[in-house]
Amino acid sequence: MKILSHGHLTPRVAALGSASANEAHDVLLDGKAWNGDLLSLIKACNGDSRRLSVSSASGQSVAALAITAPLVDPTKIVAAPVNYLDHKAEMNEATHIDGLGVFLKAPSSLIGDQGVVRLPYDDRRFDQEGELACIIGRTARHISLQDAGSFIFGYTCLLDITMRGGEDRSTRKSFDTFTPLGPYVVTPDEVGDLAELRLTCSVNGQIRQDAAISDLIWDFPALIKYASSVMTLQPGDIISSGTPAGVGQISHGDTISVSVTRVGTLTVSVDAEKATQCPTKGVNSGPVPPAELTPIRPSTTARTTS
């Protein structure tokens, strides 16, 4: 099931119909229509998407809905630094996630599909990082590797927009609008085997990132196991995969799209009209991004399809 969120003042959920991705239907919980937002739905079903179904009644046009980020108020966004070996190489990093652990992004940085990323400064470099994210379905603490998958409610696309420099990771990645999420949440039964998934990310139609989800150093069960040993994960919390090679600078007027097989395509635009001078001085320190885009590696894995 593909579940989207809509309505800015009174958030609601809807499910895409099996016959048409352009038609939205009521989400049923144990056979009854759900009239709340996605977070309350996740809590009500205790993270068990098998209790959900799509109404067979006539739907409404997706185009008529005010689509928002699937979740707007999780307690936390847990992110994975340097979780692909090719990204470690392009960033000249001495270590990867094994030596770094995870970091947090501010939930206030979330925006939805077709949103606008607003760059705050005109004297700093900002990059796109395409990722896959999972949504936690129920409270998780000290979860084993074997049980971790049962705590996942669904998956969605995420962009980890990043300011380069020596400031703390959480600062550089937590500006308002710096975590686009969506376009919807897809339940595990529809996503299937993550080893079959592929991620691509493009800027202005040019593919910059192309990687298999199976190339992650820490997969989602490993991320959940570790994160839940550090902090209590709550329903609706977001865990993001980390990004593969191909990060690159973004600028005013750009269009960024990230696609993951059987999960969807998230697209945003970039605006820098109100950018000002950066007040912090980390520009010449921190991880060194590639001066030129890392070439896409030839692959025998199928390209992404939504």
C-alpha positions as a printed NumPy array, in Angstrom:
array([[  0.   ,   0.   ,   0.   ],
       [  1.145,   3.531,  -0.841],
       [ -0.021,   5.994,   1.823],
       [  0.136,   9.727,   1.227],
       [ -0.521,  12.619,   3.592],
       [ -2.527,  15.685,   2.645],
       [ -3.981,  18.8  ,   4.249],
       [ -1.871,  21.432,   5.988],
       [ -4.289,  22.479,   8.73 ],
       [ -5.934,  19.118,   9.369],
       [ -3.595,  16.365,   8.122],
       [ -5.229,  13.244,   6.719],
       [ -4.043,  10.091,   4.984],
       [ -5.135,   8.493,   1.732],
       [ -4.019,   5.431,  -0.209],
       [ -3.274,   5.247,  -3.9  ],
       [ -5.643,   2.95 ,  -5.745],
       [ -4.326,  -0.265,  -7.235],
       [ -5.779,   0.597, -10.633],
       [ -4.52 ,   4.182, -10.851],
       [ -1.792,   6.169,  -9.108],
       [ -3.819,   9.309,  -9.839],
       [ -6.711,   8.34 ,  -7.57 ],
       [ -6.686,   8.483,  -3.759],
       [ -8.906,   6.352,  -1.535],
       [ -9.68 ,   6.103,   2.159],
       [ -7.318,   4.028,   4.282],
       [ -9.164,   1.396,   6.316],
       [ -7.932,   0.22 ,   9.722],
       [ -9.518,  -3.123,  10.576],
       [-12.16 ,  -2.343,   7.952],
       [-13.051,   1.175,   9.186],
       [-12.097,   4.434,   7.463],
       [ -9.283,   6.326,   9.182],
       [ -9.761,  10.09 ,   9.495],
       [ -6.52 ,  11.06 ,  11.229],
       [ -2.936,  11.687,  10.207],
       [ -0.255,   9.1  ,   9.468],
       [  1.443,   9.211,  12.869],
       [ -1.816,   8.533,  14.702],
       [ -2.549,   5.727,  12.236],
       [  0.837,   4.102,  12.862],
       [  0.191,   4.217,  16.593],
       [ -3.37 ,   2.929,  16.256],
       [ -2.318,  -0.145,  14.265],
       [  0.75 ,  -0.67 ,  16.506],
       [  2.943,  -0.464,  13.424],
       [  1.251,  -3.464,  11.788],
       [  0.449,  -2.397,   8.213],
       [ -1.265,  -5.746,   7.614],
       [ -4.258,  -4.332,   9.48 ],
       [ -4.66 ,  -1.667,   6.793],
       [ -6.537,  -1.875,   3.511],
       [ -7.694,   0.43 ,   0.722],
       [-11.351,   1.393,   0.467],
       [-13.122,   0.063,  -2.614],
       [-15.377,   3.123,  -2.731],
       [-14.832,   5.802,  -5.344],
       [-11.753,   7.906,  -4.695],
       [-10.723,  11.453,  -5.479],
       [ -8.057,  12.893,  -7.727],
       [ -4.603,  13.057,  -6.171],
       [ -4.106,  16.342,  -8.032],
       [ -6.936,  17.874,  -5.984],
       [ -5.185,  17.14 ,  -2.676],
       [ -2.725,  19.411,  -0.868],
       [  0.06 ,  16.82 ,  -0.536],
       [  2.429,  17.226,   2.424],
       [  5.424,  15.322,   3.767],
       [  4.214,  11.876,   4.905],
       [  5.239,  12.785,   8.465],
       [  5.743,  16.284,   9.817],
       [  6.329,  15.716,  13.536],
       [  8.387,  12.579,  14.267],
       [ 10.33 ,  12.692,  17.519],
       [ 13.564,  12.28 ,  15.587],
       [ 15.256,  11.71 ,  12.226],
       [ 18.162,   9.288,  12.607],
       [ 20.705,   9.538,   9.803],
       [ 23.649,   7.369,   8.77 ],
       [ 26.958,   9.041,   7.874],
       [ 29.252,   7.407,   5.307],
       [ 27.245,   4.198,   4.819],
       [ 28.478,   3.408,   1.285],
       [ 32.117,   2.617,   0.557],
       [ 32.078,   4.612,  -2.68 ],
       [ 30.854,   7.691,  -0.8  ],
       [ 33.65 ,   7.197,   1.749],
       [ 36.13 ,   7.272,  -1.124],
       [ 34.726,  10.355,  -2.85 ],
       [ 34.641,  12.289,   0.445],
       [ 38.193,  11.259,   1.397],
       [ 36.878,  10.014,   4.734],
       [ 39.231,   8.028,   6.976],
       [ 36.384,   5.956,   8.416],
       [ 32.747,   5.07 ,   7.8  ],
       [ 29.635,   4.359,   9.835],
       [ 31.42 ,   1.69 ,  11.901],
       [ 33.517,   4.454,  13.438],
       [ 30.975,   7.264,  13.349],
       [ 27.655,   5.862,  14.581],
       [ 24.565,   7.88 ,  13.664],
       [ 23.521,  11.524,  13.916],
       [ 20.207,  13.378,  14.251],
       [ 18.451,  15.818,  11.945],
       [ 15.835,  18.309,  13.129],
       [ 12.24 ,  17.238,  12.345],
       [ 11.549,  20.892,  11.506],
       [ 13.678,  20.385,   8.363],
       [ 11.01 ,  18.162,   6.744],
       [  9.177,  19.151,   3.562],
       [  7.16 ,  17.1  ,   1.088],
       [  7.208,  16.206,  -2.582],
       [  7.231,  19.263,  -4.892],
       [  8.466,  21.38 ,  -1.996],
       [ 11.178,  24.022,  -2.149],
       [ 14.643,  23.654,  -0.608],
       [ 15.704,  27.118,   0.537],
       [ 19.456,  27.663,   0.696],
       [ 20.288,  29.999,   3.593],
       [ 23.729,  31.256,   2.535],
       [ 25.317,  32.538,  -0.675],
       [ 28.923,  31.902,   0.377],
       [ 28.75 ,  28.175,   1.203],
       [ 28.497,  24.977,  -0.823],
       [ 25.324,  22.868,  -0.575],
       [ 25.002,  19.3  ,  -1.93 ],
       [ 22.229,  16.819,  -2.654],
       [ 22.294,  13.377,  -1.016],
       [ 19.661,  10.878,  -2.176],
       [ 18.605,   8.21 ,   0.324],
       [ 16.032,   5.563,   1.239],
       [ 14.344,   5.912,   4.632],
       [ 12.28 ,   3.618,   6.814],
       [  9.501,   4.616,   9.217],
       [  9.464,   3.02 ,  12.659],
       [  6.136,   1.38 ,  13.497],
       [  6.319,   0.805,  17.259],
       [  8.463,   1.67 ,  20.241],
       [ 11.89 ,   0.084,  19.902],
       [ 14.663,  -0.24 ,  22.471],
       [ 17.598,  -2.688,  22.375],
       [ 16.207,  -4.507,  19.323],
       [ 18.003,  -7.563,  17.969],
       [ 19.135,  -7.831,  14.367],
       [ 16.672, -10.672,  13.806],
       [ 13.663,  -8.696,  15.121],
       [ 14.5  ,  -5.307,  13.603],
       [ 12.506,  -5.785,  10.411],
       [  9.258,  -6.238,  12.326],
       [  9.584,  -2.668,  13.652],
       [  9.452,  -1.116,  10.157],
       [  6.073,   0.333,   9.17 ],
       [  7.127,   1.386,   5.695],
       [  9.667,   3.029,   3.391],
       [  9.94 ,   6.356,   1.611],
       [ 12.432,   8.488,  -0.339],
       [ 14.513,  11.127,   1.431],
       [ 16.913,  13.885,   0.408],
       [ 19.579,  14.814,   2.938],
       [ 20.47 ,  18.336,   1.84 ],
       [ 23.869,  19.25 ,   3.238],
       [ 25.985,  22.324,   3.794],
       [ 29.664,  21.443,   3.426],
       [ 32.161,  22.542,   6.055],
       [ 33.427,  21.892,   9.55 ],
       [ 30.283,  22.672,  11.532],
       [ 28.568,  19.799,  13.328],
       [ 26.776,  17.393,  10.98 ],
       [ 23.431,  17.958,  12.659],
       [ 23.765,  21.712,  12.138],
       [ 24.824,  21.478,   8.5  ],
       [ 21.911,  19.174,   7.653],
       [ 19.082,  20.604,   9.777],
       [ 18.207,  23.915,   8.148],
       [ 14.495,  24.308,   7.494],
       [ 13.556,  22.497,   4.223],
       [ 16.741,  20.358,   4.279],
       [ 14.943,  17.002,   4.606],
       [ 12.52 ,  16.467,   1.728],
       [ 10.509,  13.256,   2.332],
       [  7.989,  11.363,   0.209],
       [  6.075,  11.29 ,  -1.937],
       [  4.332,   8.64 ,   0.164],
       [  5.084,   5.762,   2.542],
       [  5.059,   2.286,   1.008],
       [  4.35 ,  -0.711,   3.242],
       [  6.917,  -3.556,   3.391],
       [  4.692,  -6.058,   1.581],
       [  4.675,  -3.833,  -1.506],
       [  8.365,  -2.903,  -1.337],
       [  9.508,  -6.519,  -1.087],
       [ 13.148,  -7.575,  -0.902],
       [ 15.397,  -4.557,  -0.283],
       [ 18.256,  -6.367,  -2.04 ],
       [ 16.355,  -5.845,  -5.298],
       [ 16.043,  -2.078,  -4.876],
       [ 18.071,   0.562,  -6.627],
       [ 18.365,   4.264,  -5.89 ],
       [ 19.007,   7.012,  -8.406],
       [ 19.241,  10.741,  -7.827],
       [ 19.279,  13.38 , -10.539],
       [ 19.719,  17.135, -10.71 ],
       [ 18.092,  18.91 , -13.653],
       [ 17.595,  15.526, -15.31 ],
       [ 21.245,  14.44 , -15.052],
       [ 21.715,  11.283, -12.97 ],
       [ 24.359,  11.898, -10.315],
       [ 23.796,   8.933,  -8.007],
       [ 22.989,   5.324,  -8.929],
       [ 23.439,   2.575,  -6.366],
       [ 22.015,  -0.69 ,  -5.093],
       [ 20.452,  -0.59 ,  -1.64 ],
       [ 22.261,  -3.889,  -1.048],
       [ 25.57 ,  -1.973,  -1.107],
       [ 24.847,  -0.348,   2.265],
       [ 27.563,  -1.02 ,   4.859],
       [ 24.904,  -1.154,   7.593],
       [ 21.516,  -2.266,   6.277],
       [ 18.266,  -1.196,   7.925],
       [ 18.19 ,  -3.999,  10.533],
       [ 21.732,  -3.054,  11.566],
       [ 20.791,   0.627,  11.742],
       [ 17.73 ,  -0.133,  13.87 ],
       [ 19.696,  -2.426,  16.157],
       [ 22.379,   0.189,  16.774],
       [ 20.082,   3.232,  17.   ],
       [ 17.766,   1.455,  19.455],
       [ 20.753,   0.66 ,  21.668],
       [ 21.456,   4.391,  21.925],
       [ 17.977,   5.89 ,  22.092],
       [ 14.358,   4.764,  22.294],
       [ 12.821,   4.805,  18.817],
       [  9.217,   5.975,  18.751],
       [  6.42 ,   5.271,  16.235],
       [  6.877,   7.552,  13.25 ],
       [ 10.595,   8.079,  13.767],
       [ 12.57 ,   8.167,  10.52 ],
       [ 15.799,   6.247,   9.897],
       [ 17.669,   7.159,   6.733],
       [ 20.118,   4.92 ,   4.901],
       [ 22.982,   7.246,   4.118],
       [ 23.941,   8.263,   0.603],
       [ 26.05 ,   6.648,  -2.145],
       [ 28.695,   8.327,  -4.291],
       [ 27.647,  11.11 ,  -6.622],
       [ 26.968,  13.993,  -4.241],
       [ 27.335,  17.359,  -5.891],
       [ 26.691,  21.057,  -5.549],
       [ 23.152,  22.41 ,  -5.937],
       [ 22.175,  25.967,  -6.799],
       [ 19.226,  28.295,  -7.196],
       [ 16.786,  27.056,  -9.821],
       [ 17.842,  23.396,  -9.691],
       [ 15.354,  20.514,  -9.663],
       [ 16.34 ,  17.434,  -7.647],
       [ 14.699,  14.007,  -7.925],
       [ 15.447,  10.82 ,  -5.993],
       [ 13.873,   7.52 ,  -7.069],
       [ 13.879,   4.11 ,  -5.414],
       [ 12.549,   0.941,  -7.008],
       [  8.954,   0.208,  -5.887],
       [  9.067,   3.155,  -3.482],
       [  8.546,   6.162,  -5.759],
       [ 10.101,   9.425,  -6.895],
       [ 10.539,  12.514,  -4.723],
       [ 11.106,  15.828,  -6.517],
       [ 11.914,  19.276,  -5.119],
       [ 13.198,  22.596,  -6.415],
       [ 15.955,  24.823,  -5.032],
       [ 15.66 ,  28.509,  -4.15 ],
       [ 18.418,  30.846,  -2.944],
       [ 16.801,  34.246,  -3.44 ],
       [ 16.974,  35.118,   0.267],
       [ 20.445,  33.658,   0.895],
       [ 22.762,  35.758,   3.037],
       [ 26.317,  35.514,   4.351],
       [ 27.053,  32.568,   6.649],
       [ 27.855,  33.63 ,  10.242],
       [ 29.974,  30.555,  11.07 ],
       [ 33.533,  29.984,   9.852],
       [ 33.69 ,  26.276,   9.001],
       [ 33.961,  26.74 ,   5.256],
       [ 37.58 ,  25.561,   4.993],
       [ 37.339,  22.576,   7.341],
       [ 35.439,  19.314,   7.64 ],
       [ 35.03 ,  16.511,   5.069],
       [ 36.249,  17.479,   1.604],
       [ 33.613,  16.938,  -1.109],
       [ 34.654,  16.021,  -4.649],
       [ 35.46 ,  18.972,  -6.892],
       [ 33.807,  17.127,  -9.801],
       [ 30.925,  14.678,  -9.865],
       [ 31.88 ,  11.06 ,  -9.241],
       [ 31.198,   9.11 , -12.467],
       [ 28.27 ,   6.701, -12.377],
       [ 29.496,   3.108, -12.078],
       [ 28.346,   0.611, -14.726],
       [ 25.752,  -1.725, -13.225],
       [ 23.998,  -4.943, -14.14 ],
       [ 21.19 ,  -4.163, -11.689],
       [ 17.951,  -2.888, -13.187],
       [ 17.339,   0.849, -13.114],
       [ 14.768,   2.205, -10.678],
       [ 11.094,   2.198, -11.457],
       [  8.447,   3.717,  -9.199]])
